[in-house]
């Protein structure tokens, strides 16, 4: 079964917020926290993990902040979630018990991964909600 923690959900929210920054303008943690309703401390941890995964870039200093490391068209939701959660859709331990069941679990994994292979930039077109309604 697929389970995504709050940290994974918040990581997607932070990345989505960064993707909405005009002209790749750097965003400070306090801005991202205000828009996502994520606590400052928790958001720092999430952004540090996303930075290690090369999904965000940070610039220090008064005019510093965070931005996406690549364009939103190049970042998959799966990458974001796996950066925080680890490898998703690991086959069940019972794999090998039956050819039919192995094929079933393989199919389920493939379909589940496909759902999360949505590009960050596709969220707006897939789900018709204004950014400011979030």
C-alpha positions as CSV (number, residue, x, y, z in Angstrom):
1,X,0.0,0.0,0.0
2,X,1.2,3.5,-0.8
3,X,1.5,5.8,2.2
4,X,3.0,9.3,2.1
5,X,3.9,11.1,5.3
6,X,3.1,14.7,6.1
7,X,6.8,15.5,5.3
8,X,6.3,14.2,1.7
9,X,3.0,16.1,1.3
10,X,4.7,19.3,2.6
11,X,7.6,18.8,0.3
12,X,5.3,18.8,-2.7
13,X,3.5,21.9,-1.4
14,X,6.9,23.7,-0.9
15,X,8.0,22.7,-4.4
16,X,4.7,23.8,-5.9
17,X,5.0,27.1,-4.2
18,X,8.5,27.6,-5.5
19,X,7.4,26.7,-9.0
20,X,4.9,29.7,-8.8
21,X,7.6,32.2,-8.0
22,X,7.7,34.7,-10.9
23,X,10.9,34.7,-13.0
24,X,12.6,32.1,-10.7
25,X,12.7,34.8,-8.0
26,X,14.3,33.5,-4.8
27,X,11.8,32.9,-2.0
28,X,12.6,33.1,1.7
29,X,11.5,30.4,4.1
30,X,9.1,32.7,5.8
31,X,7.3,33.4,2.5
32,X,7.1,29.7,1.7
33,X,5.9,28.9,5.2
34,X,3.2,31.6,5.0
35,X,1.9,30.4,1.7
36,X,1.9,26.7,2.6
37,X,1.0,26.9,6.4
38,X,4.1,24.8,7.2
39,X,6.0,25.7,10.3
40,X,9.3,27.4,9.7
41,X,11.4,24.8,11.5
42,X,9.8,21.8,9.7
43,X,10.1,23.6,6.4
44,X,13.8,24.1,7.0
45,X,14.3,20.4,7.4
46,X,12.3,19.6,4.3
47,X,14.2,22.2,2.2
48,X,17.5,20.9,3.4
49,X,16.5,17.4,2.2
50,X,15.3,18.7,-1.1
51,X,18.6,20.6,-1.5
52,X,20.6,17.4,-0.9
53,X,18.4,15.7,-3.6
54,X,19.3,18.6,-6.0
55,X,15.7,19.6,-6.3
56,X,16.2,23.1,-4.9
57,X,19.0,25.6,-4.7
58,X,19.6,28.0,-1.8
59,X,21.4,31.3,-1.8
60,X,22.6,32.7,1.6
61,X,22.4,36.3,2.6
62,X,19.9,39.1,3.0
63,X,18.6,38.7,-0.6
64,X,18.9,34.9,-0.5
65,X,16.3,32.2,-0.5
66,X,15.3,29.1,-2.4
67,X,14.4,28.3,-5.9
68,X,13.9,25.2,-8.0
69,X,17.1,23.6,-9.1
70,X,15.5,22.7,-12.5
71,X,12.3,23.9,-14.3
72,X,9.0,22.7,-13.0
73,X,8.6,20.9,-16.4
74,X,11.6,18.7,-15.5
75,X,10.7,17.7,-11.9
76,X,8.4,14.8,-11.2
77,X,6.2,14.5,-8.1
78,X,7.8,11.0,-7.7
79,X,11.3,12.6,-7.3
80,X,10.0,15.0,-4.7
81,X,8.3,12.3,-2.6
82,X,11.1,9.8,-2.9
83,X,13.6,12.4,-1.8
84,X,11.7,12.6,1.5
85,X,10.2,9.1,1.8
86,X,12.7,6.9,0.1
87,X,11.9,4.4,-2.7
88,X,8.2,4.0,-3.2
89,X,6.3,1.0,-4.5
90,X,8.7,-1.6,-3.2
91,X,7.4,-5.1,-4.1
92,X,5.8,-7.1,-1.4
93,X,7.9,-9.7,0.4
94,X,5.8,-12.5,-1.0
95,X,7.0,-11.9,-4.5
96,X,7.9,-15.2,-6.1
97,X,5.0,-17.1,-4.4
98,X,3.0,-17.2,-7.6
99,X,3.5,-16.1,-11.2
100,X,0.0,-14.6,-11.3
101,X,0.5,-12.7,-8.1
102,X,3.9,-11.5,-9.2
103,X,2.3,-10.1,-12.4
104,X,-0.5,-8.5,-10.3
105,X,2.0,-6.7,-8.0
106,X,4.1,-5.6,-10.9
107,X,1.1,-4.1,-12.6
108,X,0.0,-2.3,-9.4
109,X,3.5,-0.9,-8.9
110,X,3.7,0.3,-12.5
111,X,0.3,2.0,-12.3
112,X,1.0,3.6,-9.0
113,X,4.3,5.0,-10.2
114,X,2.6,6.4,-13.3
115,X,0.3,8.4,-11.1
116,X,3.3,10.1,-9.4
117,X,5.2,10.6,-12.6
118,X,3.3,13.9,-13.0
119,X,5.4,16.9,-13.7
120,X,5.3,19.7,-11.1
121,X,4.3,22.0,-13.9
122,X,1.3,19.9,-14.8
123,X,-0.5,20.3,-11.5
124,X,-2.3,23.5,-12.6
125,X,-3.5,22.0,-15.8
126,X,-4.5,18.7,-14.2
127,X,-6.4,20.2,-11.3
128,X,-8.2,23.5,-12.2
129,X,-7.7,25.4,-8.9
130,X,-6.3,28.8,-8.5
131,X,-2.9,28.9,-6.7
132,X,-4.3,31.4,-4.3
133,X,-7.2,29.0,-3.3
134,X,-4.6,26.6,-1.8
